[in-house]
Amino acid sequence: RSMVIDDSIVIRKMVVIALEGEDYLIHTATNAKDGMEGIDKINPNLIILDMMLPDKNGIEVLKKIKSSRKTPVIMLSGKDAPQLVESAKEVGVDDFLPKPFRDEELVDKVRHLLS
């Protein structure tokens, strides 16, 4: 089971399409609040998290996730902001994927983190 937290319907659909051939069960959320509730409910084995959410900064969400679980997190970012990437690394992000990304890039990262 995986959780995708991204406010963009296009990105959520891209992730679902990229991973549906891999037999992953994918849950989605459009904001931090719903995402955290979903994580608590389904206990995913992977989280794909957007850097910029409408209700919270992705770094704050990442901190909350990493403070209570060891679940791997791939962070997505539309802005190639080096300081945000550094912040995410300091908090313990497992991998990083700049938007737009190719399906194969995402699938490779997911496979690597779940192997």
Secondary structure, DSSP 8 states (H G I E B T S, - for coil): -EEEE-S-HHHHHHHHHHHHTTT--EEEESSHHHHHHHHHHH--SEEEEESB-SSSBHHHHHHHHHHH----EEEEESS--HHHHHHHHHHT-SEEEESS--HHHHHHHHHHHH-
